[in-house]
Amino acid sequence: MTRSGRGGVLGGRPAATTRGRLSSLAIDLFTENGFDETSVDDIANAAGIARRTLFRYYPSKNSLAWGEFTEHLDGLRDLLRSSPADVPLGVALRDALIAFNTVPEPELDEHRRRMALLLGVPALQAHSMLMYADWRQVIADHCAERLGLDPASHIPQTIAWQTLGTALAAYDQWLLDPDSDLTELLEIGSRVLIGGVASLATPDPPPSTSR
């Protein structure tokens, strides 16, 4: 995510389309030259296409960093739908989250560069809020269907925000520590997603100093 990217809380597969290859090229240029310093014309020139042709694939420079986001949302929906009905909802969310963000070893470097841009560049952070809203809605829709609730209601939306937070926290730690394992971080975070704060082991209280 060369990679098409699943968009910020994302997952991985090689870029197999023109849109995916353009996004990968943009990630290279953004990383090498800076996001603000790289223009749409720079990307179009590097790709050997006209500026207007690039805009047939992506509506803005910001969207280039996200790759084939809409297609990948469809992939997330498929992962959630494929979960058996007898699997607890929290487990289904964990399994889908991990599968969606599983990145083959040869693609990890580009995926790391993409995520560093999405989570670190102010202009992309602002754009990310719009993309994350669509990502959360996929989660909320699935939860609402499982629970028999309105997707816009509090519980599905709360779970969607918690799932997004689990993914973002894992990516934040993964970017901070190059030796960390993304899947392991997602698994650890998902334990809290499934069991809540009460499931965490608490340390023994300090010894009393009273006499």
CORWO-V280906 format. One record per pair of residues at least 12 apart in sequence whose C-alpha atoms are under 7 Angstrom apart, sorted by the first residue. I is the first residue (numbers start at 1). GAP is how many residues later the second one is. D is the distance in Angstrom with one decimal. If there is no record, write none. Layout:
((I | GAP | D) (I | GAP | D))
This chain:
((1 | 12 | 6.2) (1 | 13 | 6.6) (1 | 106 | 6.4) (1 | 109 | 5.9) (1 | 110 | 4.6) (2 | 12 | 5.7) (2 | 13 | 5.8) (2 | 22 | 6.1) (2 | 105 | 6.7) (3 | 12 | 4.5) (3 | 17 | 6.7) (3 | 21 | 6.0) (3 | 104 | 6.7) (3 | 107 | 7.0) (4 | 16 | 4.2) (4 | 17 | 6.8) (4 | 19 | 6.5) (4 | 20 | 6.5) (4 | 63 | 5.1) (4 | 64 | 6.0) (5 | 61 | 6.3) (5 | 62 | 5.1) (5 | 63 | 6.4) (6 | 60 | 6.9) (6 | 61 | 6.7) (6 | 62 | 6.5) (6 | 63 | 5.4) (6 | 66 | 5.2) (7 | 59 | 4.6) (7 | 60 | 6.5) (7 | 62 | 5.4) (8 | 58 | 6.9) (8 | 107 | 6.3) (8 | 110 | 6.4) (9 | 158 | 6.0) (9 | 159 | 6.5) (10 | 90 | 6.3) (10 | 91 | 5.2) (11 | 89 | 4.7) (11 | 90 | 3.5) (11 | 91 | 5.6) (11 | 92 | 6.1) (12 | 89 | 6.2) (12 | 90 | 6.1) (12 | 91 | 4.6) (13 | 90 | 7.0) (19 | 38 | 6.0) (19 | 48 | 6.9) (19 | 49 | 6.7) (20 | 47 | 5.8) (20 | 48 | 6.3) (23 | 41 | 5.1) (23 | 42 | 5.9) (23 | 44 | 5.1) (26 | 17 | 6.1) (26 | 38 | 6.6) (26 | 39 | 6.8) (27 | 38 | 6.2) (27 | 87 | 6.2) (31 | 82 | 7.0) (40 | 21 | 6.2) (62 | 62 | 6.1) (62 | 65 | 6.9) (65 | 49 | 6.9) (73 | 62 | 6.7) (76 | 24 | 6.5) (77 | 61 | 6.5) (79 | 17 | 5.6) (80 | 12 | 6.8) (80 | 16 | 6.0) (90 | 104 | 4.9) (91 | 103 | 6.9) (94 | 96 | 5.8) (98 | 85 | 6.3) (98 | 88 | 6.4) (102 | 81 | 6.9) (112 | 63 | 6.9) (116 | 59 | 6.8) (136 | 24 | 5.1) (136 | 25 | 6.5) (136 | 28 | 6.7) (139 | 21 | 5.3) (140 | 16 | 4.7) (140 | 17 | 5.5) (140 | 19 | 7.0) (140 | 20 | 5.3) (143 | 13 | 5.5) (144 | 12 | 5.6) (162 | 31 | 6.7) (163 | 30 | 6.9) (166 | 20 | 6.9) (166 | 23 | 5.5) (166 | 24 | 6.5) (167 | 19 | 6.4) (170 | 12 | 6.6) (170 | 15 | 5.2) (170 | 16 | 5.6))
